[in-house]
């Protein structure tokens, strides 16, 4: 493989695929109060079309794929897609991000199909707050899904907590302690300003200050994957504590990814309106060479960094359509 780099010499080896824009939660930081109109079924890429894109990307050096949504487990027979992608030469890591609601019933099949690991979005351990944040009274089901994922070997399971001022920031310490008490790999994520909902932003530095009482946190290597989190470990803990800081300490200088939406748009940057539409080429039975050319075009248009705070963020898509 020749390898793939953008115009700023950043290697691009990671593709995130939104397999559906539908979700069974309505999280307050993800979807707006505006009526959400889901994509028509005919507009969503088939698994075979996603497979063709991954084959083309792998030939350029992409080796890691993450499946997202919406909620990816809402898409029927998602294990079939995992099986297709796991057969692609050059793809050595397939992972999935989920809200966990359907994880208990799908975990074993996903593991057998070739999925390596899962990230689970979990923003609170309080049942009432969980329902307020997600619109669904399903905390126990999500916790059961985390347990099942660990039991079948979808490890390490990473727990993603979006920290929101006045809503769940009082649980930061409790989540961090779970890295020692349960061996969880907890990642604290700064709120992305995709939805104007009045939620107070909590910078990573403030989160770190809340954890000062835990003693010295030793910097450590990531438990798996090559994402943007910086990881630390409490003394004696099996799990880790991670920080993902897209706003206060952006990591654009090391960005290694492209994003594919469920309707076939290849996004060079989550926070840019730039996109390359692959669906017309796929529906016209484009050759592998034509798909490769489009992927290279997307990589070439990848910006040096996002412009949060300088220009408005794209408003034509909700987070649920891009997979985060």
DRENMAR-482862 format. One record per residue (C-alpha): residue number from 0; residue in three letters; x, y, z. Coordinates in nm, 3 decimals, always signed. Example, Ala and Ser with C-alpha at 12.3 -4.5 7.8 and 13.67 -1.06 7.14 Angstrom:
# residues 2
+-----+-----+---------+---------+---------+
:   i :  aa :      px :      py :      pz :
+-----+-----+---------+---------+---------+
:   0 : ALA :  +1.230 :  -0.450 :  +0.780 :
:   1 : SER :  +1.367 :  -0.106 :  +0.714 :
+-----+-----+---------+---------+---------+
This chain:
# residues 324
+-----+-----+---------+---------+---------+
:   i :  aa :      px :      py :      pz :
+-----+-----+---------+---------+---------+
:   0 : UNK :  +0.000 :  +0.000 :  +0.000 :
:   1 : UNK :  +0.125 :  +0.344 :  -0.087 :
:   2 : UNK :  -0.030 :  +0.523 :  +0.211 :
:   3 : UNK :  -0.258 :  +0.824 :  +0.203 :
:   4 : UNK :  -0.169 :  +1.173 :  +0.328 :
:   5 : UNK :  -0.338 :  +1.511 :  +0.302 :
:   6 : UNK :  -0.178 :  +1.836 :  +0.186 :
:   7 : UNK :  -0.048 :  +1.897 :  +0.541 :
:   8 : UNK :  +0.134 :  +1.560 :  +0.546 :
:   9 : UNK :  -0.109 :  +1.403 :  +0.792 :
:  10 : UNK :  -0.149 :  +1.029 :  +0.726 :
:  11 : UNK :  -0.514 :  +0.933 :  +0.667 :
:  12 : UNK :  -0.583 :  +0.577 :  +0.779 :
:  13 : UNK :  -0.920 :  +0.591 :  +0.957 :
:  14 : UNK :  -1.272 :  +0.596 :  +0.812 :
:  15 : UNK :  -1.587 :  +0.652 :  +1.018 :
:  16 : UNK :  -1.906 :  +0.530 :  +0.854 :
:  17 : UNK :  -2.252 :  +0.645 :  +0.960 :
:  18 : UNK :  -2.466 :  +0.346 :  +0.865 :
:  19 : UNK :  -2.797 :  +0.518 :  +0.947 :
:  20 : UNK :  -2.922 :  +0.861 :  +1.051 :
:  21 : UNK :  -3.193 :  +0.711 :  +1.273 :
:  22 : UNK :  -3.158 :  +0.677 :  +1.649 :
:  23 : UNK :  -3.369 :  +0.534 :  +1.930 :
:  24 : UNK :  -3.256 :  +0.812 :  +2.167 :
:  25 : UNK :  -3.310 :  +1.187 :  +2.138 :
:  26 : UNK :  -3.008 :  +1.320 :  +2.324 :
:  27 : UNK :  -3.025 :  +1.687 :  +2.411 :
:  28 : UNK :  -2.678 :  +1.765 :  +2.276 :
:  29 : UNK :  -2.718 :  +1.573 :  +1.951 :
:  30 : UNK :  -3.057 :  +1.652 :  +1.800 :
:  31 : UNK :  -3.229 :  +1.989 :  +1.788 :
:  32 : UNK :  -3.589 :  +2.069 :  +1.872 :
:  33 : UNK :  -3.660 :  +2.105 :  +1.502 :
:  34 : UNK :  -3.848 :  +1.821 :  +1.341 :
:  35 : UNK :  -3.602 :  +1.557 :  +1.228 :
:  36 : UNK :  -3.680 :  +1.420 :  +0.885 :
:  37 : UNK :  -3.492 :  +1.093 :  +0.831 :
:  38 : UNK :  -3.339 :  +1.001 :  +0.500 :
:  39 : UNK :  -3.544 :  +0.799 :  +0.255 :
:  40 : UNK :  -3.442 :  +0.437 :  +0.249 :
:  41 : UNK :  -3.339 :  +0.467 :  -0.117 :
:  42 : UNK :  -3.098 :  +0.750 :  -0.029 :
:  43 : UNK :  -2.905 :  +0.543 :  +0.223 :
:  44 : UNK :  -2.608 :  +0.345 :  +0.099 :
:  45 : UNK :  -2.644 :  -0.029 :  +0.087 :
:  46 : UNK :  -2.395 :  -0.247 :  +0.273 :
:  47 : UNK :  -2.247 :  -0.350 :  -0.061 :
:  48 : UNK :  -2.190 :  +0.016 :  -0.151 :
:  49 : UNK :  -2.020 :  +0.079 :  +0.182 :
:  50 : UNK :  -1.810 :  -0.230 :  +0.122 :
:  51 : UNK :  -1.699 :  -0.093 :  -0.217 :
:  52 : UNK :  -1.593 :  +0.237 :  -0.057 :
:  53 : UNK :  -1.397 :  +0.058 :  +0.214 :
:  54 : UNK :  -1.223 :  -0.158 :  -0.045 :
:  55 : UNK :  -1.116 :  +0.154 :  -0.236 :
:  56 : UNK :  -1.006 :  +0.329 :  +0.084 :
:  57 : UNK :  -0.812 :  +0.024 :  +0.201 :
:  58 : UNK :  -0.621 :  +0.015 :  -0.126 :
:  59 : UNK :  -0.498 :  +0.365 :  -0.038 :
:  60 : UNK :  -0.386 :  +0.271 :  +0.311 :
:  61 : UNK :  -0.695 :  +0.312 :  +0.528 :
:  62 : UNK :  -0.678 :  +0.032 :  +0.785 :
:  63 : UNK :  -0.931 :  +0.125 :  +1.054 :
:  64 : UNK :  -1.309 :  +0.155 :  +1.027 :
:  65 : UNK :  -1.558 :  +0.268 :  +1.289 :
:  66 : UNK :  -1.933 :  +0.221 :  +1.243 :
:  67 : UNK :  -2.153 :  +0.495 :  +1.384 :
:  68 : UNK :  -2.501 :  +0.640 :  +1.332 :
:  69 : UNK :  -2.743 :  +0.770 :  +1.437 :
:  70 : UNK :  -2.752 :  +0.446 :  +1.625 :
:  71 : UNK :  -2.582 :  +0.178 :  +1.414 :
:  72 : UNK :  -2.756 :  -0.112 :  +1.588 :
:  73 : UNK :  -3.089 :  +0.016 :  +1.459 :
:  74 : UNK :  -2.986 :  -0.084 :  +1.109 :
:  75 : UNK :  -3.103 :  -0.435 :  +1.024 :
:  76 : UNK :  -2.844 :  -0.712 :  +1.000 :
:  77 : UNK :  -2.552 :  -0.486 :  +1.093 :
:  78 : UNK :  -2.341 :  -0.798 :  +1.153 :
:  79 : UNK :  -2.353 :  -0.863 :  +0.779 :
:  80 : UNK :  -2.177 :  -0.533 :  +0.714 :
:  81 : UNK :  -1.915 :  -0.615 :  +0.976 :
:  82 : UNK :  -1.857 :  -0.949 :  +0.807 :
:  83 : UNK :  -1.816 :  -0.781 :  +0.468 :
:  84 : UNK :  -1.569 :  -0.526 :  +0.599 :
:  85 : UNK :  -1.367 :  -0.778 :  +0.798 :
:  86 : UNK :  -1.293 :  -0.958 :  +0.471 :
:  87 : UNK :  -1.134 :  -0.650 :  +0.312 :
:  88 : UNK :  -0.759 :  -0.687 :  +0.269 :
:  89 : UNK :  -0.579 :  -0.420 :  +0.472 :
:  90 : UNK :  -0.857 :  -0.352 :  +0.724 :
:  91 : UNK :  -0.718 :  -0.460 :  +1.059 :
:  92 : UNK :  -0.955 :  -0.293 :  +1.302 :
:  93 : UNK :  -1.335 :  -0.259 :  +1.295 :
:  94 : UNK :  -1.508 :  -0.091 :  +1.588 :
:  95 : UNK :  -1.849 :  +0.054 :  +1.663 :
:  96 : UNK :  -1.994 :  +0.341 :  +1.864 :
:  97 : UNK :  -2.336 :  +0.279 :  +2.015 :
:  98 : UNK :  -2.576 :  +0.416 :  +2.275 :
:  99 : UNK :  -2.590 :  +0.061 :  +2.412 :
: 100 : UNK :  -2.966 :  +0.011 :  +2.410 :
: 101 : UNK :  -2.954 :  -0.285 :  +2.170 :
: 102 : UNK :  -2.603 :  -0.400 :  +2.253 :
: 103 : UNK :  -2.698 :  -0.692 :  +2.475 :
: 104 : UNK :  -2.887 :  -0.868 :  +2.195 :
: 105 : UNK :  -2.630 :  -0.796 :  +1.921 :
: 106 : UNK :  -2.292 :  -0.823 :  +2.096 :
: 107 : UNK :  -2.225 :  -1.192 :  +2.036 :
: 108 : UNK :  -2.318 :  -1.178 :  +1.666 :
: 109 : UNK :  -2.104 :  -0.868 :  +1.615 :
: 110 : UNK :  -1.805 :  -1.035 :  +1.777 :
: 111 : UNK :  -1.848 :  -1.346 :  +1.564 :
: 112 : UNK :  -1.870 :  -1.131 :  +1.249 :
: 113 : UNK :  -1.534 :  -0.967 :  +1.317 :
: 114 : UNK :  -1.604 :  -0.657 :  +1.529 :
: 115 : UNK :  -1.313 :  -0.586 :  +1.762 :
: 116 : UNK :  -1.456 :  -0.349 :  +2.022 :
: 117 : UNK :  -1.726 :  -0.096 :  +2.109 :
: 118 : UNK :  -1.754 :  +0.253 :  +2.251 :
: 119 : UNK :  -2.070 :  +0.315 :  +2.451 :
: 120 : UNK :  -2.217 :  +0.662 :  +2.501 :
: 121 : UNK :  -2.320 :  +0.692 :  +2.866 :
: 122 : UNK :  -2.360 :  +1.037 :  +3.017 :
: 123 : UNK :  -2.501 :  +0.959 :  +3.360 :
: 124 : UNK :  -2.549 :  +0.679 :  +3.611 :
: 125 : UNK :  -2.868 :  +0.837 :  +3.745 :
: 126 : UNK :  -3.188 :  +0.694 :  +3.600 :
: 127 : UNK :  -3.385 :  +1.018 :  +3.609 :
: 128 : UNK :  -3.105 :  +1.219 :  +3.450 :
: 129 : UNK :  -3.057 :  +0.947 :  +3.191 :
: 130 : UNK :  -3.417 :  +0.984 :  +3.079 :
: 131 : UNK :  -3.382 :  +1.363 :  +3.074 :
: 132 : UNK :  -3.071 :  +1.349 :  +2.857 :
: 133 : UNK :  -3.178 :  +1.073 :  +2.617 :
: 134 : UNK :  -3.557 :  +1.088 :  +2.625 :
: 135 : UNK :  -3.560 :  +0.717 :  +2.713 :
: 136 : UNK :  -3.582 :  +0.531 :  +3.045 :
: 137 : UNK :  -3.322 :  +0.268 :  +2.955 :
: 138 : UNK :  -3.022 :  +0.303 :  +3.185 :
: 139 : UNK :  -3.037 :  -0.057 :  +3.311 :
: 140 : UNK :  -3.054 :  -0.193 :  +2.956 :
: 141 : UNK :  -2.746 :  +0.007 :  +2.856 :
: 142 : UNK :  -2.552 :  -0.111 :  +3.161 :
: 143 : UNK :  -2.651 :  -0.470 :  +3.076 :
: 144 : UNK :  -2.525 :  -0.416 :  +2.720 :
: 145 : UNK :  -2.188 :  -0.297 :  +2.850 :
: 146 : UNK :  -2.161 :  -0.611 :  +3.060 :
: 147 : UNK :  -2.250 :  -0.836 :  +2.768 :
: 148 : UNK :  -2.001 :  -0.665 :  +2.537 :
: 149 : UNK :  -1.724 :  -0.726 :  +2.788 :
: 150 : UNK :  -1.832 :  -1.086 :  +2.838 :
: 151 : UNK :  -1.819 :  -1.174 :  +2.468 :
: 152 : UNK :  -1.480 :  -1.008 :  +2.416 :
: 153 : UNK :  -1.567 :  -0.676 :  +2.251 :
: 154 : UNK :  -1.289 :  -0.519 :  +2.451 :
: 155 : UNK :  -1.175 :  -0.279 :  +2.563 :
: 156 : UNK :  -1.521 :  -0.128 :  +2.607 :
: 157 : UNK :  -1.480 :  +0.250 :  +2.620 :
: 158 : UNK :  -1.739 :  +0.467 :  +2.792 :
: 159 : UNK :  -1.799 :  +0.809 :  +2.635 :
: 160 : UNK :  -1.935 :  +1.078 :  +2.867 :
: 161 : UNK :  -2.025 :  +1.419 :  +2.723 :
: 162 : UNK :  -1.981 :  +1.657 :  +3.015 :
: 163 : UNK :  -2.255 :  +1.920 :  +3.046 :
: 164 : UNK :  -2.256 :  +2.198 :  +3.303 :
: 165 : UNK :  -2.545 :  +2.181 :  +3.548 :
: 166 : UNK :  -2.663 :  +1.848 :  +3.409 :
: 167 : UNK :  -2.405 :  +1.575 :  +3.466 :
: 168 : UNK :  -2.079 :  +1.751 :  +3.558 :
: 169 : UNK :  -2.142 :  +1.653 :  +3.920 :
: 170 : UNK :  -2.083 :  +1.288 :  +3.819 :
: 171 : UNK :  -1.733 :  +1.333 :  +3.675 :
: 172 : UNK :  -1.562 :  +1.201 :  +3.986 :
: 173 : UNK :  -1.793 :  +0.899 :  +4.009 :
: 174 : UNK :  -1.723 :  +0.807 :  +3.646 :
: 175 : UNK :  -1.347 :  +0.844 :  +3.696 :
: 176 : UNK :  -1.358 :  +0.614 :  +3.999 :
: 177 : UNK :  -1.517 :  +0.343 :  +3.784 :
: 178 : UNK :  -1.184 :  +0.311 :  +3.603 :
: 179 : UNK :  -1.058 :  +0.159 :  +3.927 :
: 180 : UNK :  -1.371 :  +0.001 :  +4.072 :
: 181 : UNK :  -1.487 :  -0.170 :  +3.750 :
: 182 : UNK :  -1.185 :  -0.136 :  +3.521 :
: 183 : UNK :  -1.380 :  +0.089 :  +3.282 :
: 184 : UNK :  -1.207 :  +0.300 :  +3.019 :
: 185 : UNK :  -1.386 :  +0.632 :  +3.069 :
: 186 : UNK :  -1.348 :  +0.922 :  +2.825 :
: 187 : UNK :  -1.469 :  +1.270 :  +2.912 :
: 188 : UNK :  -1.574 :  +1.454 :  +2.596 :
: 189 : UNK :  -1.618 :  +1.828 :  +2.557 :
: 190 : UNK :  -1.960 :  +1.935 :  +2.435 :
: 191 : UNK :  -1.968 :  +2.009 :  +2.062 :
: 192 : UNK :  -2.180 :  +2.315 :  +1.971 :
: 193 : UNK :  -2.399 :  +2.148 :  +1.709 :
: 194 : UNK :  -2.724 :  +2.217 :  +1.894 :
: 195 : UNK :  -2.804 :  +2.559 :  +2.038 :
: 196 : UNK :  -2.977 :  +2.438 :  +2.352 :
: 197 : UNK :  -2.832 :  +2.655 :  +2.630 :
: 198 : UNK :  -2.624 :  +2.374 :  +2.782 :
: 199 : UNK :  -2.319 :  +2.509 :  +2.963 :
: 200 : UNK :  -1.987 :  +2.408 :  +2.811 :
: 201 : UNK :  -1.734 :  +2.251 :  +3.049 :
: 202 : UNK :  -1.370 :  +2.269 :  +2.931 :
: 203 : UNK :  -1.139 :  +1.977 :  +2.989 :
: 204 : UNK :  -0.924 :  +2.178 :  +3.230 :
: 205 : UNK :  -1.223 :  +2.221 :  +3.460 :
: 206 : UNK :  -1.287 :  +1.846 :  +3.446 :
: 207 : UNK :  -0.923 :  +1.779 :  +3.538 :
: 208 : UNK :  -0.956 :  +2.012 :  +3.834 :
: 209 : UNK :  -1.250 :  +1.808 :  +3.962 :
: 210 : UNK :  -1.030 :  +1.500 :  +3.954 :
: 211 : UNK :  -0.742 :  +1.658 :  +4.147 :
: 212 : UNK :  -0.843 :  +1.478 :  +4.464 :
: 213 : UNK :  -0.773 :  +1.140 :  +4.304 :
: 214 : UNK :  -0.401 :  +1.199 :  +4.331 :
: 215 : UNK :  -0.147 :  +1.183 :  +4.053 :
: 216 : UNK :  -0.286 :  +1.063 :  +3.722 :
: 217 : UNK :  -0.011 :  +0.897 :  +3.521 :
: 218 : UNK :  -0.021 :  +0.948 :  +3.146 :
: 219 : UNK :  -0.059 :  +0.618 :  +2.966 :
: 220 : UNK :  -0.096 :  +0.471 :  +2.619 :
: 221 : UNK :  -0.448 :  +0.431 :  +2.476 :
: 222 : UNK :  -0.611 :  +0.095 :  +2.557 :
: 223 : UNK :  -0.679 :  +0.042 :  +2.183 :
: 224 : UNK :  -0.741 :  +0.240 :  +1.867 :
: 225 : UNK :  -0.581 :  +0.560 :  +1.744 :
: 226 : UNK :  -0.832 :  +0.829 :  +1.828 :
: 227 : UNK :  -0.772 :  +1.179 :  +1.969 :
: 228 : UNK :  -0.807 :  +1.109 :  +2.343 :
: 229 : UNK :  -0.525 :  +1.162 :  +2.590 :
: 230 : UNK :  -0.525 :  +0.884 :  +2.850 :
: 231 : UNK :  -0.432 :  +0.868 :  +3.217 :
: 232 : UNK :  -0.447 :  +0.603 :  +3.487 :
: 233 : UNK :  -0.520 :  +0.620 :  +3.858 :
: 234 : UNK :  -0.279 :  +0.432 :  +4.087 :
: 235 : UNK :  -0.387 :  +0.068 :  +4.096 :
: 236 : UNK :  -0.656 :  +0.107 :  +3.831 :
: 237 : UNK :  -0.701 :  -0.140 :  +3.547 :
: 238 : UNK :  -0.907 :  +0.105 :  +3.345 :
: 239 : UNK :  -0.812 :  +0.446 :  +3.213 :
: 240 : UNK :  -0.938 :  +0.804 :  +3.212 :
: 241 : UNK :  -0.936 :  +0.985 :  +2.879 :
: 242 : UNK :  -1.002 :  +1.340 :  +2.766 :
: 243 : UNK :  -1.132 :  +1.433 :  +2.420 :
: 244 : UNK :  -1.099 :  +1.809 :  +2.372 :
: 245 : UNK :  -1.226 :  +1.922 :  +2.029 :
: 246 : UNK :  -1.296 :  +2.275 :  +2.150 :
: 247 : UNK :  -1.048 :  +2.388 :  +2.417 :
: 248 : UNK :  -0.744 :  +2.191 :  +2.297 :
: 249 : UNK :  -0.824 :  +2.087 :  +1.942 :
: 250 : UNK :  -0.633 :  +1.799 :  +1.787 :
: 251 : UNK :  -0.665 :  +1.891 :  +1.419 :
: 252 : UNK :  -0.287 :  +1.875 :  +1.376 :
: 253 : UNK :  -0.307 :  +1.498 :  +1.418 :
: 254 : UNK :  -0.640 :  +1.428 :  +1.246 :
: 255 : UNK :  -0.620 :  +1.101 :  +1.056 :
: 256 : UNK :  -0.981 :  +1.049 :  +0.952 :
: 257 : UNK :  -1.254 :  +1.085 :  +0.696 :
: 258 : UNK :  -1.628 :  +1.049 :  +0.762 :
: 259 : UNK :  -1.884 :  +0.885 :  +0.538 :
: 260 : UNK :  -2.247 :  +0.978 :  +0.594 :
: 261 : UNK :  -2.527 :  +0.727 :  +0.551 :
: 262 : UNK :  -2.628 :  +0.890 :  +0.222 :
: 263 : UNK :  -2.281 :  +0.869 :  +0.075 :
: 264 : UNK :  -2.118 :  +1.206 :  +0.147 :
: 265 : UNK :  -1.749 :  +1.189 :  +0.229 :
: 266 : UNK :  -1.662 :  +1.460 :  +0.482 :
: 267 : UNK :  -1.297 :  +1.569 :  +0.507 :
: 268 : UNK :  -1.377 :  +1.751 :  +0.835 :
: 269 : UNK :  -1.667 :  +1.720 :  +1.078 :
: 270 : UNK :  -1.683 :  +2.097 :  +1.122 :
: 271 : UNK :  -1.666 :  +2.197 :  +0.757 :
: 272 : UNK :  -1.939 :  +2.215 :  +0.494 :
: 273 : UNK :  -1.703 :  +2.058 :  +0.239 :
: 274 : UNK :  -1.822 :  +1.717 :  +0.117 :
: 275 : UNK :  -1.766 :  +1.482 :  -0.174 :
: 276 : UNK :  -2.077 :  +1.293 :  -0.288 :
: 277 : UNK :  -1.990 :  +0.930 :  -0.364 :
: 278 : UNK :  -2.344 :  +0.804 :  -0.414 :
: 279 : UNK :  -2.390 :  +0.908 :  -0.780 :
: 280 : UNK :  -2.069 :  +0.729 :  -0.873 :
: 281 : UNK :  -2.170 :  +0.420 :  -0.678 :
: 282 : UNK :  -2.515 :  +0.409 :  -0.836 :
: 283 : UNK :  -2.352 :  +0.447 :  -1.180 :
: 284 : UNK :  -2.137 :  +0.141 :  -1.102 :
: 285 : UNK :  -1.815 :  +0.338 :  -1.085 :
: 286 : UNK :  -1.491 :  +0.148 :  -1.109 :
: 287 : UNK :  -1.257 :  +0.112 :  -0.814 :
: 288 : UNK :  -1.027 :  +0.364 :  -0.980 :
: 289 : UNK :  -1.306 :  +0.622 :  -0.997 :
: 290 : UNK :  -1.387 :  +0.574 :  -0.628 :
: 291 : UNK :  -1.019 :  +0.603 :  -0.541 :
: 292 : UNK :  -1.003 :  +0.934 :  -0.730 :
: 293 : UNK :  -1.300 :  +1.071 :  -0.532 :
: 294 : UNK :  -1.146 :  +0.964 :  -0.202 :
: 295 : UNK :  -0.820 :  +1.136 :  -0.298 :
: 296 : UNK :  -1.019 :  +1.448 :  -0.384 :
: 297 : UNK :  -1.175 :  +1.448 :  -0.038 :
: 298 : UNK :  -0.837 :  +1.403 :  +0.129 :
: 299 : UNK :  -0.690 :  +1.687 :  -0.077 :
: 300 : UNK :  -0.966 :  +1.921 :  +0.047 :
: 301 : UNK :  -0.909 :  +1.840 :  +0.414 :
: 302 : UNK :  -0.853 :  +2.173 :  +0.596 :
: 303 : UNK :  -0.564 :  +2.242 :  +0.830 :
: 304 : UNK :  -0.805 :  +2.276 :  +1.120 :
: 305 : UNK :  -1.157 :  +2.366 :  +1.222 :
: 306 : UNK :  -1.265 :  +2.726 :  +1.272 :
: 307 : UNK :  -1.489 :  +2.693 :  +1.577 :
: 308 : UNK :  -1.556 :  +3.035 :  +1.719 :
: 309 : UNK :  -1.456 :  +3.208 :  +1.396 :
: 310 : UNK :  -1.721 :  +3.093 :  +1.149 :
: 311 : UNK :  -2.063 :  +2.930 :  +1.202 :
: 312 : UNK :  -2.059 :  +2.554 :  +1.216 :
: 313 : UNK :  -2.242 :  +2.372 :  +0.933 :
: 314 : UNK :  -2.616 :  +2.382 :  +0.997 :
: 315 : UNK :  -2.746 :  +2.162 :  +0.715 :
: 316 : UNK :  -2.682 :  +1.838 :  +0.905 :
: 317 : UNK :  -2.747 :  +1.729 :  +1.260 :
: 318 : UNK :  -2.488 :  +1.534 :  +1.457 :
: 319 : UNK :  -2.704 :  +1.223 :  +1.427 :
: 320 : UNK :  -2.646 :  +1.232 :  +1.051 :
: 321 : UNK :  -2.268 :  +1.251 :  +1.073 :
: 322 : UNK :  -2.176 :  +1.006 :  +1.344 :
: 323 : UNK :  -1.960 :  +1.240 :  +1.551 :
+-----+-----+---------+---------+---------+
